[in-house]
Amino acid sequence: DLAGFPHYMLKEIHEQPESLRNAMRGRLDDENATAVFGGLNMTPQQIRTVRRIILTGCGTSWHSALVGEYMIEELARIPVSVEYASELRYRNPPIENDTLVFGITQSGETADTLAAIRETKRKGHRTLAINNVVGSSIAQAADGGIYLHAGPEIGVASTKAYTSQCCVLAMLALYFGRMRHLSFESGQRIIEELRMLPNAVAEALRCDATVKEIAAKYHEASTFLYLGRQYNFPTALEGALKLKEISYIHAEGYPAAEMKHGPIALVDEHTPSVFIVPKGTTYDKVLANMEEVKARGGPIIAIASQDDPQVQKIADDVITIPDAPGLTQPIVSIVPLQLLSYHIALLRGCDVDKPRNLAKSVTVE
Ligand code: F6R
C-alpha cells in the first residue's frame, strides 16, 4: 500500500516522524530520566559490569553503528568498536570478558550479521539484536534485543530503519549513561531532545521542493563527494551510499578533514561536494574544509542550519534543516540526503524501489 506516494522509498522517508515516535513509545522513563527496554534479558547488575561494546552490521546498519559509537562513548563513556559483520565473523579478534555484542540489522536475516552474532555467542559473549522484523532469525539467535517498531520497510534502500536504529542507539546510550555517571539533569535534557526529534524530522522533510531543484541541477554528475564530521561523518557515508545504490552515480563519503589527504584531487567543476555543516561542534572546521573545495572550483551543496549567512556565502546551494542538538542531529541531517538521492535517481530514470543488482535482505554471504 503506497498511501498515495509514487514509491515506497518516498513513503518510508515521509513516515520517519511516525516511525521515530514508535521507536520511542514506552521507552522514555521521565521519573528516572532514563530509557527502558523490555527485551534485553539482563539484570541491572549485568548491565553495570559491561566494560566494552561491539556494534556490528552491514551496509546502512553498519553506518548506524558508527553513529551509535559516538553516542555511547559520549554519554556512557564505554569504549565501543564498530565492526563489519562480514569481517568480524572470520577475523577472530580477541574479545575481553564483559563485552556486549550488538548485531544491528533491519531484516534480521543478513547472513553475515547473523553469523557474527552466532560466532560471538558461541565464544560465550552476551549478544543482543537491534532489529526491525519481529521473530527474525537474529531475534531468535541473540540472547535478547530491541525491536525498532518501524513497520515494514519495502524500498530496497533503507531509510526509516536507519533513523530508527540511530534513535534506539541514542536511547541505549542514555540507558548505559544513567547506569553510570550521567546525572539526572543530563538524562532529562536528553529525553527532551529525543522528544523533539519527530517534529524536527517533520520540519526537515519540508526541504523537498528545494532538494528537487538541486537534483535537477546536478543529476548528470558522475561523481559526488559527501563530507561531514563527528556525528555527521556517518551521515556522509550514508548519504553517499543512498546515492550510489539507487542512482548508480559514484559517490564517496569522508570525514571532511580527510579530504586533503587524497580525495580533494577529485574536485573539479563537474564534481559536486555535499557538506553536512549544521551549527554545532566542528562547525568552523567544516566551514574551512568548504573553503578549500570552493578554492578549487568544486560546486558545493550544503546541509546547514537556518539563517547561516556564512554557509550561504560559500555554498552554491543550501538545504536548511532545523536545529537539533548533538545526539539527535544525524537523525535530522540524513533526511535531505535521502530525498536528494531519491530525486536524482528519478531524474535518471532509475527504479528507486528496486535498484539493479540489489536485494532487500542479503541472506548469502
Ligand atoms: C542500504 C541497504 C543495505 C542494508 C544491508 C544490511 O540502503 O539497505 O546496505 O543496510 O544490506 O541489511 P540489514 O539491515 O537488513 O541487515
Residues whose N, C-alpha, C, O or C-beta is under 5 A from the ligand:
A	BS01	F6R	C58 G59 T60 S61 I104 T105 Q106 S107 G108 T110 V156 A157 S158 K360 V362
